[in-house]
Amino acid sequence: MFTMEKAARPTIYFIGVTTAKSSIMKVFPLWAKEVGLDDAVIKGIDIEIHAAPEVYREVVRFIKNDPLSMGALVTTHKIDLYNAAKELFDYLDPYARMFGELSSISKKGGRLEGHAKDPISSGLAMEGFIPEGFWEEYGGEVFIMGAGGSAIAISSYLLNKNKGNNIPSRIVISNRSTPRLKEIERIIKTVNPDVPAEFHHAPVPEVNDRILDTISEHSLIVNATGLGKDRPGSPLTDACNFPKNSLVWEINYRGDLRFMHQAIEQKQEKNLHVEDGWIYFIHGWTQVIAEVFSIDITGDAFNKFNRIANEIRLMP
C-alpha cells in the first residue's frame, strides 16, 4: 500500500495494482516537459484487487485535501473506487454516474471531480483498428471476457444507437463472478436493448472456450479480464479456437499477454487481426492528463505524445 505523504510538487497519481511496471512512469516526465509541466511528477498507488472500501476512501480523501495532489488515473479499481468513495466527489460526469465507475480524479475550482474516460479512450482506440463500416458489412459479433469498467466502456461504445446499423449483431459477455455480470447487463439494456445480448458465468477458461466456439466469423474478441497483465494467464485455454477473419483485442500492453499470444499463434491460419492495448494506454492517459492539468492534448499535441511514447516503448 502506498504511503500517502503531502505532495511537494504538482502530482498526478496512478491508482492501480502494479504501477511501477507501467511505461507511464518513464513516459510522463517527457510528456510533462513537452507541455511545460516541468515541475509535475507522477506517483503510483498500489492497491490489492477488490480492497476494503475504506482503503479507496482514504486515497480519495487524501487527494481531495492535499493542495498539490492534482488528481489521478484509476485502473483496475474503477468500479470499486466509485462504489466506495462516490459521496466524496463534488461532481461526477454522466458516464461515471451511468456506468458506476470512474477512471479520472481531478480538481476544478476547489471541487473534486470524477470522470469515466474509458468510453472515450476505448472508442478512440477501436477506431484505430476496426475498419469503417465493419459491422454493417459483415454482421459480426462481439465476445468480451471480463465485466469490469473497460468491458462496460467498450460494449457501450460499440452499441451506441448513434451508430445506426453499424453495430454488432450480438454481444456476449463472460465473467468469473456473477455480480459484475448483472451490472453490465443492466447497463447494456439501457444503452441498446434491441441488440441480442448474452451474459455467462465463466469461472474457468474452459467455459470461455465453449462460448468462443459459438462466435461467428468477422467478430471482435476482447480480453478485458486483467489476466495477462497484473496476474499471469489468459481467460482462454491453449485449445481455444478463434473465429476466422476476426479482430482480437488484448486491451493490455504489458505482462505475459498469454491471450494475445494465443491469437498470434492462430493469426495466419484464421486471418486474424491482433491488436494490443498500447494505443488504448496512450488515449487513456492523455484523456486524464488533459483533465487533471486543464490542458489540450488533441491534434498535433496528441501526435507528439504518441511519438514520444512509441520512442520509449522501442527502448531496450
C-alpha positions, 0 to 999 in steps of 0.5 A: 500500500502506498504511503500517502505523504503531502505532495511537494510538487504538482502530482498526478497519481496512478491508482492501480495494482502494479504501477511501477511496471507501467511505461507511464512512469518513464513516459510522463516526465517527457510528456510533462516537459513537452507541455511545460509541466516541468515541475509535475511528477507522477506517483503510483498507488498500489492497491490489492484487487477488490480492497476494503472500501475504506482503503479507496476512501482514504486515497480519495480523501487524501487527494481531495485535501492535499493542495498539490495532489492534482488528481489521478488515473484509476485502473483496475479499481474503477468500479470499486473506487466509485462504489466506495468513495462516490459521496466524496466527489463534488461532481461526477460526469454522466458516464461515471454516474451511468456506468458506476465507475470512474477512471479520472480524479481531478480538481476544478475550482476547489471541487473534486471531480470524477470522470469515466474516460474509458468510453472515450479512450476505448472508442478512440482506440477501436477506431484505430483498428476496426475498419469503417463500416465493419459491422454493417458489412459483415454482421459480426459479433462481439465476445468480451471476457471480463465485466469490469469498467473497460468491458462496460466502456467498450460494449457501450461504445460499440452499441451506441444507437448513434451508430445506426446499423453499424453495430454488432449483431450480438454481444456476449459477455463472460465473467468469473463472478456473477455480480459484475455480470448483472451490472453490465447487463443492466447497463447494456439494456439501457444503452441498446436493448434491441441488440441480442445480448448474452451474459455467462458465468465463466469461472474457468477458461474452459467455459470461455472456450465453449462460448468462443466456439459459438462466435461467428466469423468477422467478430471482435474478441476482447480480453478485458479480464486483467489476466495477462497483465497484473496476474499471469494467464489468459481467460482462454485455454491453449485449445481455444479456437478463434473465429476466422477473419476476426479482430482480437483485442488484448486491451493490455500492453504489458505482462505475459499477454498469454491471450494475445499470444494465443491469437498470434499463434492462430493469426495466419491460419484464421486471418486474424487481426491482433491488436494490443492495448498500447494505443488504448494506454496512450488515449487513456492517459492523455484523456486524464492528463488533459483533465487533471492539468486543464490542458489540450492534448488533441491534434498535433499535441496528441501526435507528439505524445504518441511519438514520444511514447512509441520512442520509449516503448522501442527502448531496450 
